[in-house]
Amino acid sequence: MAEEDWQVFQFPELLGAIDHGVVDFREFLRTPSMSCAIYHLPAGSRDMQTPHDEDELYFVVAGRGRLRVGDAEHPVVKDTLIYVRASCDHAFFDIEEDLTVLAFFGTAVRMR
């Protein structure tokens, strides 16, 4: 097995790499079929993202706020998982506690 066939990430190291004082988006994996990032939004900050070309799954690892997808809104807290379809307008808002999420972007692949 070649080294590029797999990678190992330590979550504390990913957390340690983010700048907690500002909105920070750090991609830590990119392949032809997926990418992964850690995204941090301090309390009171504004999410400036735009719709993506890929489906996305968020896993909230810390914090509290809300997510708007189209006209719908949902509270987000630690341990929330959220799926957002590609090209949907969405943004975090009303961030009451520093919000840190893992973001997984990808396209569906056919299972053999």
Sine and cosine of phi, psi and omega as CSV:
sin_phi,cos_phi,sin_psi,cos_psi,sin_omega,cos_omega
0.00,0.00,0.77,-0.64,0.02,-1.00
-0.98,0.21,0.51,-0.86,-0.01,-1.00
-0.83,0.55,-0.59,0.80,-0.02,-1.00
-0.96,0.28,-0.09,1.00,0.07,-1.00
-0.95,0.30,-0.31,0.95,-0.01,-1.00
-0.38,-0.93,0.39,-0.92,0.05,-1.00
-0.63,-0.78,0.45,-0.89,0.01,-1.00
-0.85,-0.52,0.71,-0.70,0.01,-1.00
-0.83,-0.56,0.64,-0.77,0.08,-1.00
-0.98,-0.22,0.86,-0.50,-0.08,-1.00
-0.84,0.55,-0.68,0.73,0.03,-1.00
-0.85,0.52,-0.54,0.84,0.04,-1.00
-0.94,0.34,-0.63,0.78,0.06,-1.00
-0.89,0.47,-0.70,0.71,0.03,-1.00
-0.89,0.46,-0.64,0.77,-0.03,-1.00
-0.93,0.38,-0.35,0.94,-0.04,-1.00
-0.99,0.12,-0.28,0.96,-0.06,-1.00
-0.99,0.10,0.48,-0.88,0.07,-1.00
-1.00,-0.03,0.95,-0.31,-0.10,-1.00
-0.95,0.30,-0.20,0.98,-0.05,-1.00
-1.00,0.04,-0.19,0.98,-0.07,-1.00
-0.66,-0.75,0.21,-0.98,0.15,-0.99
-0.91,0.41,0.82,-0.57,-0.09,-1.00
-0.67,-0.75,0.80,-0.61,0.03,-1.00
-0.85,-0.53,0.89,-0.45,-0.04,-1.00
-0.84,-0.55,0.95,-0.30,0.08,-1.00
-0.97,0.25,0.74,-0.67,0.01,-1.00
-0.88,-0.47,-0.08,1.00,0.05,-1.00
-0.49,-0.87,0.71,-0.70,0.12,-0.99
-0.59,-0.80,0.83,-0.56,0.10,-1.00
-0.77,-0.64,0.10,-1.00,0.03,-1.00
-0.88,0.48,-0.41,0.91,-0.08,-1.00
-0.94,-0.35,-0.15,0.99,0.00,-1.00
-0.32,-0.95,0.30,-0.95,0.18,-0.98
-0.58,-0.81,0.38,-0.92,-0.03,-1.00
-0.67,-0.74,0.58,-0.81,-0.02,-1.00
-0.54,-0.84,0.33,-0.94,0.19,-0.98
-0.94,-0.34,0.72,-0.70,-0.12,-0.99
-0.80,-0.60,0.80,-0.60,-0.04,-1.00
-0.83,-0.55,0.74,-0.67,0.04,-1.00
-0.78,-0.63,0.92,-0.38,0.03,-1.00
-0.90,0.43,0.42,-0.91,0.06,-1.00
-0.79,0.61,0.71,-0.71,0.04,-1.00
0.99,0.13,-0.09,1.00,-0.03,-1.00
-0.99,0.16,0.09,-1.00,-0.05,-1.00
-0.86,-0.51,0.74,-0.68,0.03,-1.00
-0.99,0.11,0.85,-0.52,-0.09,-1.00
-0.95,-0.32,0.28,0.96,-0.06,-1.00
-0.94,0.34,0.34,-0.94,0.05,-1.00
-0.88,-0.47,0.26,-0.97,0.00,-1.00
-0.82,0.57,0.55,-0.83,-0.04,-1.00
-0.97,-0.23,0.34,-0.94,0.06,-1.00
-0.99,0.12,-0.18,0.98,-0.04,-1.00
-0.90,-0.44,0.44,-0.90,0.20,-0.98
-0.88,0.48,0.42,-0.91,-0.06,-1.00
-0.63,-0.77,0.61,-0.79,0.11,-0.99
-0.82,-0.57,0.82,-0.57,0.07,-1.00
-0.97,-0.23,0.63,-0.77,0.18,-0.98
-0.83,-0.56,0.90,-0.44,-0.04,-1.00
-0.99,0.15,0.88,-0.48,-0.02,-1.00
-0.99,-0.16,-0.31,0.95,0.04,-1.00
-0.27,-0.96,0.46,-0.89,0.15,-0.99
0.98,-0.22,-0.08,-1.00,-0.02,-1.00
-0.44,-0.90,0.70,-0.72,0.04,-1.00
-0.12,-0.99,-0.45,-0.89,0.01,-1.00
-0.69,-0.72,0.42,-0.91,0.08,-1.00
-0.83,-0.55,0.76,-0.65,0.08,-1.00
-0.96,-0.28,0.77,-0.64,0.10,-0.99
-0.80,-0.60,0.93,-0.36,-0.11,-0.99
0.88,0.47,-0.84,-0.54,0.02,-1.00
-0.99,-0.14,-0.04,1.00,-0.03,-1.00
-1.00,-0.08,0.49,-0.87,0.04,-1.00
-0.76,-0.65,0.50,-0.87,0.02,-1.00
-0.52,-0.85,0.67,-0.74,0.08,-1.00
-0.93,0.36,0.54,-0.84,0.09,-1.00
-0.80,-0.61,0.70,-0.71,0.03,-1.00
-0.63,-0.78,0.14,-0.99,0.04,-1.00
-0.73,0.69,0.68,-0.73,0.04,-1.00
0.98,0.21,0.12,0.99,0.09,-1.00
-0.98,0.20,0.69,-0.72,0.13,-0.99
-0.93,-0.36,0.74,-0.68,-0.05,-1.00
-0.72,-0.70,0.80,-0.60,0.11,-0.99
-0.99,-0.17,0.70,-0.71,0.07,-1.00
-0.78,-0.62,0.84,-0.55,0.00,-1.00
-0.92,0.39,0.51,-0.86,0.03,-1.00
-0.79,0.61,0.61,-0.79,0.07,-1.00
0.95,0.31,0.05,1.00,0.06,-1.00
-0.98,0.22,0.69,-0.72,0.09,-1.00
-0.95,0.30,0.83,-0.56,-0.02,-1.00
-0.45,-0.89,0.41,-0.91,0.01,-1.00
-0.25,-0.97,0.54,-0.84,0.16,-0.99
-0.99,0.15,0.55,-0.83,0.02,-1.00
-0.43,-0.90,0.05,-1.00,-0.06,-1.00
0.69,0.72,0.78,0.63,-0.03,-1.00
-0.98,0.20,0.96,-0.27,-0.08,-1.00
-1.00,0.06,-0.58,0.81,0.05,-1.00
-0.79,-0.61,0.60,-0.80,0.01,-1.00
-0.65,0.76,0.80,-0.60,-0.10,-1.00
-0.95,-0.31,0.82,-0.57,0.07,-1.00
-0.80,-0.60,0.80,-0.60,-0.03,-1.00
-0.74,-0.67,0.50,-0.87,0.24,-0.97
-1.00,-0.05,0.73,-0.69,0.00,-1.00
-0.88,-0.47,0.82,-0.57,0.00,-1.00
-0.91,-0.42,0.87,-0.49,0.00,-1.00
-0.93,-0.36,0.67,-0.74,0.05,-1.00
-0.16,-0.99,0.18,-0.98,0.10,-0.99
-0.93,-0.36,0.54,-0.84,0.00,-1.00
-0.92,0.38,0.65,-0.76,0.08,-1.00
-0.87,-0.49,0.55,-0.84,0.01,-1.00
-0.96,0.27,0.79,-0.62,0.05,-1.00
-0.98,0.19,0.64,-0.77,0.00,-1.00
-0.99,0.14,0.00,0.00,0.00,0.00
